[in-house]
Amino acid sequence: MNTQQPEKILISVNPKAGRTSPMLRAEELQSRLREKGFDVELGTDLSELTGKANEYHKEGRLRAMVGVGGDGTAAELVNRTEPGTPIILLAAGTANLLSKHFRWGGTPKRLAATIANGHKITLDAGKANGRLFLVMVSCGFDAYTVEQVHAHREENYRNGAKKGAHISYFSYIKPILGSISGYKYPKMRIETGAGETISEQARWAFVFNLNRYGWGLPLAPFAVGDDGLLDLCAMNGGSIFSGVKYTAFAQFGSLHRYLSDVNLKQSPRFRISSEEPIPYQLDGDPGGQLPVDIEIVEKRLTLIVPR
């Protein structure tokens, strides 16, 4: 190991992430990194570990802050650490959009190699009502379903059902079915930071920093992480059948952008509001209720990626 490089690595494990407990893979990662000569600490106390990360980063000793979890775990680390803190993720969530985007992989061996031999990149982040996000914000049906899934998970976790505290794509089946029958698709008003009204009829709204969603659905085909812009995809159809239509068109070459009831727009700021209660979600975690003010934060995110 090059002794001129920072040597401290912190591994933060989200014990509720993904389908099963990720602790065994986290411990293997710790072992592999120690074999490479790094000083590695592992734990589940997020406040303690991010506090140490900020201290080590300030001293110039931090090689990486590793999150073991999903996209929400990565967002939590960014919200708790200072700008410039190098972050990387051992994929242990459900969708793992960031890990797929940057090809980190889910094996400790591969991630240890990336930490040892990779390089840093700087990207934009988004901010929604004061909270940073990395991939996307969505409002409406999508966020309503996320809200139901997480409420079920937290209830199971509080009741001591450890298996029920972990979620997979199958965890979404029952909430999706419930959302199909119960969600009413209220209208949203969408404006840019310059006061331009984009839509007063939107029933679905997504704002992307990176072009990643679900299993790879390209809703924002022009979104990149370093252009100083956010990418909006807003759709007016007020039913699940409209959602199926948008999905089908998007899946085949992002053809949804040619539909008359779809709006794509780039801007550094958006405001989404409604007269009725509508939830929004950030990187797969519940965010709250509209209104939400969304803005780009340029060069806020530092990641370690493969060479």
C-alpha positions as CSV (number, residue, x, y, z in Angstrom):
1,M,0.0,0.0,0.0
2,N,1.2,3.5,-0.8
3,T,2.0,5.0,2.6
4,Q,1.3,8.5,1.2
5,Q,-2.4,7.7,0.8
6,P,-5.0,7.9,3.6
7,E,-5.2,4.7,5.4
8,K,-8.5,4.8,7.5
9,I,-11.5,2.9,6.2
10,L,-14.9,2.9,8.0
11,I,-17.6,0.4,7.2
12,S,-21.2,1.3,8.2
13,V,-23.6,-1.6,8.1
14,N,-27.4,-1.0,7.8
15,P,-28.7,-4.2,9.6
16,K,-32.2,-3.8,7.9
17,A,-31.0,-3.5,4.3
18,G,-31.9,-5.9,1.6
19,R,-33.2,-9.4,1.7
20,T,-31.0,-10.9,4.5
21,S,-28.5,-9.6,7.0
22,P,-25.4,-8.2,5.3
23,M,-23.1,-8.5,8.3
24,L,-21.2,-11.6,7.1
25,R,-20.2,-9.9,3.8
26,A,-19.3,-6.7,5.7
27,E,-16.9,-8.7,7.9
28,E,-15.4,-10.4,4.9
29,L,-14.8,-7.0,3.4
30,Q,-13.1,-5.8,6.6
31,S,-10.8,-8.8,6.5
32,R,-9.9,-8.3,2.9
33,L,-9.1,-4.7,3.4
34,R,-7.0,-5.4,6.5
35,E,-5.0,-7.9,4.3
36,K,-4.2,-5.0,2.0
37,G,-2.8,-3.0,4.9
38,F,-5.7,-0.6,5.7
39,D,-6.8,0.3,9.2
40,V,-10.5,-0.7,9.1
41,E,-13.4,-0.1,11.6
42,L,-16.8,-1.8,11.2
43,G,-20.0,-1.0,13.1
44,T,-23.7,-0.2,13.0
45,D,-23.7,3.1,14.9
46,L,-24.2,5.5,12.1
47,S,-23.7,8.6,14.1
48,E,-20.4,7.4,15.6
49,L,-19.0,6.2,12.3
50,T,-19.9,9.3,10.3
51,G,-18.5,11.5,13.1
52,K,-15.2,9.6,12.8
53,A,-15.3,9.9,9.0
54,N,-15.6,13.7,9.2
55,E,-12.7,13.7,11.7
56,Y,-10.4,11.5,9.6
57,H,-11.3,13.3,6.4
58,K,-10.4,16.6,8.0
59,E,-7.1,15.1,9.0
60,G,-6.5,13.7,5.5
61,R,-6.4,10.1,6.8
62,L,-9.7,8.8,5.3
63,R,-9.4,6.4,2.4
64,A,-13.1,5.5,2.2
65,M,-16.5,5.7,4.0
66,V,-18.2,2.4,3.1
67,G,-21.9,1.9,3.3
68,V,-23.2,-1.7,3.5
69,G,-26.8,-1.3,2.3
70,G,-28.9,0.2,-0.5
71,D,-29.3,3.6,-2.1
72,G,-30.9,5.0,1.1
73,T,-27.9,4.0,3.0
74,A,-25.6,5.9,0.6
75,A,-27.8,9.0,0.8
76,E,-27.8,8.8,4.6
77,L,-24.0,8.7,4.6
78,V,-23.8,11.8,2.3
79,N,-26.2,13.7,4.5
80,R,-24.1,13.0,7.6
81,T,-20.6,13.6,6.2
82,E,-18.7,16.7,5.0
83,P,-18.3,17.6,1.3
84,G,-15.4,15.7,-0.2
85,T,-15.8,12.6,2.0
86,P,-15.0,9.6,-0.3
87,I,-18.0,7.2,-0.3
88,I,-18.5,3.7,-1.8
89,L,-21.2,1.1,-1.3
90,L,-21.2,-2.6,-0.8
91,A,-24.6,-3.4,-2.4
92,A,-27.0,-4.9,0.1
93,G,-30.3,-3.2,-0.6
94,T,-33.2,-4.0,-2.9
95,A,-32.7,-2.0,-6.1
96,N,-29.1,-1.0,-5.6
97,L,-29.3,1.7,-8.3
98,L,-26.0,3.4,-7.4
99,S,-24.1,0.2,-7.2
100,K,-25.3,-0.9,-10.7
101,H,-24.7,2.6,-12.1
102,F,-21.0,2.6,-10.9
103,R,-20.5,-1.1,-11.3
104,W,-19.4,-1.6,-7.7
105,G,-20.8,-5.1,-7.4
106,G,-21.9,-6.9,-4.3
107,T,-18.9,-9.0,-3.5
108,P,-16.4,-8.0,-0.8
109,K,-13.5,-9.2,-3.0
110,R,-14.5,-6.9,-5.9
111,L,-15.2,-3.9,-3.6
112,A,-11.9,-4.3,-1.7
113,A,-10.1,-4.1,-5.0
114,T,-12.0,-1.0,-6.1
115,I,-11.2,0.7,-2.7
116,A,-7.5,-0.2,-3.1
117,N,-7.1,0.6,-6.8
118,G,-10.0,2.8,-7.8
119,H,-10.1,6.6,-8.2
120,K,-12.3,9.4,-6.9
121,I,-14.9,11.2,-9.0
122,T,-17.0,14.3,-8.1
123,L,-20.7,14.5,-9.0
124,D,-23.7,16.6,-8.3
125,A,-26.3,15.7,-5.7
126,G,-29.9,16.8,-5.3
127,K,-31.6,18.4,-2.4
128,A,-35.3,18.0,-1.5
129,N,-36.7,20.2,1.3
130,G,-33.2,20.4,2.7
131,R,-32.2,16.7,2.5
132,L,-29.6,15.5,0.0
133,F,-30.5,12.7,-2.4
134,L,-28.2,10.9,-5.0
135,V,-30.4,9.3,-7.6
136,M,-34.0,10.6,-7.7
137,V,-37.2,11.9,-6.1
138,S,-40.6,10.7,-7.1
139,C,-44.1,11.9,-6.1
140,G,-47.4,10.1,-6.3
141,F,-48.2,6.4,-6.8
142,D,-44.5,5.3,-6.7
143,A,-43.9,7.2,-3.4
144,Y,-47.2,6.0,-1.9
145,T,-46.1,2.4,-2.5
146,V,-42.7,3.0,-1.0
147,E,-44.4,4.5,2.1
148,Q,-46.5,1.4,2.5
149,V,-43.5,-1.0,2.2
150,H,-41.5,0.9,4.7
151,A,-44.3,1.2,7.2
152,H,-44.7,-2.6,7.0
153,R,-41.0,-3.1,7.4
154,E,-40.7,-0.8,10.4
155,E,-43.7,-2.5,12.1
156,N,-42.1,-5.9,11.7
157,Y,-38.7,-4.6,13.0
158,R,-40.3,-3.1,16.1
159,N,-42.1,-6.4,16.8
160,G,-38.8,-8.3,16.6
161,A,-39.5,-10.1,13.3
162,K,-36.0,-9.8,11.9
163,K,-36.9,-11.6,8.7
164,G,-39.7,-9.2,8.0
165,A,-37.4,-6.2,8.5
166,H,-35.6,-7.1,5.3
167,I,-37.3,-6.3,2.0
168,S,-37.0,-7.6,-1.6
169,Y,-38.9,-6.9,-4.8
170,F,-41.5,-9.4,-3.5
171,S,-42.1,-7.1,-0.6
172,Y,-43.6,-4.6,-3.0
173,I,-46.3,-7.0,-4.4
174,K,-48.9,-6.5,-1.7
175,P,-48.4,-2.7,-1.3
176,I,-48.6,-2.3,-5.1
177,L,-51.8,-4.2,-5.2
178,G,-53.1,-2.1,-2.4
179,S,-52.0,1.1,-4.1
180,I,-53.7,0.1,-7.3
181,S,-57.0,-0.2,-5.6
182,G,-56.6,2.7,-3.1
183,Y,-54.5,5.5,-4.7
184,K,-56.6,8.3,-6.3
185,Y,-54.0,10.0,-8.5
186,P,-54.5,13.6,-7.4
187,K,-53.1,16.4,-9.5
188,M,-49.7,18.0,-8.9
189,R,-48.4,21.5,-9.9
190,I,-44.9,21.5,-11.2
191,E,-42.8,24.7,-11.6
192,T,-39.1,25.5,-12.3
193,G,-37.0,27.6,-10.0
194,A,-37.6,30.5,-12.5
195,G,-41.3,30.4,-11.8
196,E,-42.2,28.7,-15.1
197,T,-45.2,26.4,-14.8
198,I,-44.5,23.1,-16.4
199,S,-47.8,21.3,-15.6
200,E,-50.9,21.6,-13.5
201,Q,-52.2,18.2,-14.5
202,A,-49.4,15.8,-13.6
203,R,-50.3,12.7,-11.7
204,W,-46.8,11.1,-11.7
205,A,-43.6,13.1,-11.2
206,F,-40.0,12.0,-11.1
207,V,-36.9,14.2,-10.7
208,F,-33.6,12.6,-11.5
209,N,-30.0,13.4,-10.7
210,L,-28.8,10.1,-12.4
211,N,-30.6,8.1,-15.1
212,R,-31.5,5.2,-12.9
213,Y,-34.9,3.8,-11.8
214,G,-36.2,0.4,-10.7
215,W,-34.9,-2.4,-12.9
216,G,-33.3,0.1,-15.3
217,L,-36.3,1.9,-16.7
218,P,-34.9,4.9,-18.6
219,L,-37.4,7.6,-17.6
220,A,-34.8,10.4,-17.8
221,P,-32.6,9.4,-20.7
222,F,-30.6,12.6,-20.7
223,A,-29.8,12.7,-17.0
224,V,-26.1,12.8,-16.0
225,G,-24.6,13.4,-12.7
226,D,-22.3,16.3,-13.4
227,D,-24.2,18.8,-15.6
228,G,-25.6,21.0,-12.9
229,L,-29.1,20.1,-13.9
230,L,-32.0,17.9,-12.6
231,D,-34.2,16.0,-15.1
232,L,-38.0,16.0,-14.6
233,C,-40.3,13.3,-16.1
234,A,-43.9,14.2,-15.4
235,M,-46.9,12.3,-16.7
236,N,-50.6,13.2,-16.7
237,G,-52.4,9.9,-16.9
238,G,-54.5,9.3,-13.8
239,S,-54.7,5.5,-13.6
240,I,-52.6,2.3,-13.3
241,F,-53.3,1.6,-17.0
242,S,-51.5,4.9,-17.8
243,G,-48.6,3.8,-15.7
244,V,-48.4,0.5,-17.6
245,K,-48.4,2.5,-20.9
246,Y,-45.6,4.8,-19.8
247,T,-43.5,1.9,-18.6
248,A,-43.9,0.0,-21.9
249,F,-43.0,3.1,-24.0
250,A,-40.1,4.0,-21.7
251,Q,-38.7,0.4,-21.8
252,F,-38.4,0.5,-25.6
253,G,-35.9,3.3,-26.3
254,S,-37.4,5.9,-24.0
255,L,-40.3,6.4,-26.4
256,H,-42.5,7.8,-23.6
257,R,-40.9,11.2,-24.3
258,Y,-42.9,11.4,-27.5
259,L,-46.2,11.0,-25.8
260,S,-48.4,14.1,-25.6
261,D,-49.2,13.7,-21.9
262,V,-45.5,13.4,-20.9
263,N,-43.3,16.3,-20.0
264,L,-39.5,16.1,-19.8
265,K,-37.7,19.2,-18.6
266,Q,-34.2,20.1,-17.3
267,S,-33.7,22.7,-14.7
268,P,-31.5,23.3,-11.6
269,R,-34.6,23.7,-9.5
270,F,-38.2,22.4,-9.3
271,R,-41.1,22.9,-7.0
272,I,-43.9,20.3,-6.8
273,S,-47.1,21.0,-4.9
274,S,-50.6,19.9,-4.6
275,E,-53.9,20.7,-3.0
276,E,-54.3,17.2,-1.7
277,P,-51.9,15.1,0.4
278,I,-49.4,13.4,-1.8
279,P,-46.2,11.7,-0.6
280,Y,-42.7,11.9,-2.1
281,Q,-39.8,9.5,-1.7
282,L,-36.0,10.0,-2.0
283,D,-33.7,7.2,-3.2
284,G,-36.2,4.6,-2.1
285,D,-37.0,6.0,1.3
286,P,-40.1,8.0,2.3
287,G,-39.5,11.7,2.3
288,G,-42.7,13.3,3.5
289,Q,-45.7,15.1,1.9
290,L,-45.8,17.7,-0.8
291,P,-44.9,20.5,-1.4
292,V,-41.3,19.7,-2.1
293,D,-38.6,22.2,-3.3
294,I,-35.9,20.4,-5.2
295,E,-32.5,21.8,-6.3
296,I,-29.2,20.7,-7.6
297,V,-26.1,20.9,-5.4
298,E,-23.1,20.9,-7.7
299,K,-20.0,18.9,-6.9
300,R,-21.4,17.7,-3.6
301,L,-20.7,14.0,-4.0
302,T,-17.3,12.3,-4.0
303,L,-17.3,8.6,-4.9
304,I,-14.7,5.9,-5.4
305,V,-15.2,4.0,-8.6
306,P,-13.3,1.3,-10.6
307,R,-10.5,2.5,-12.9
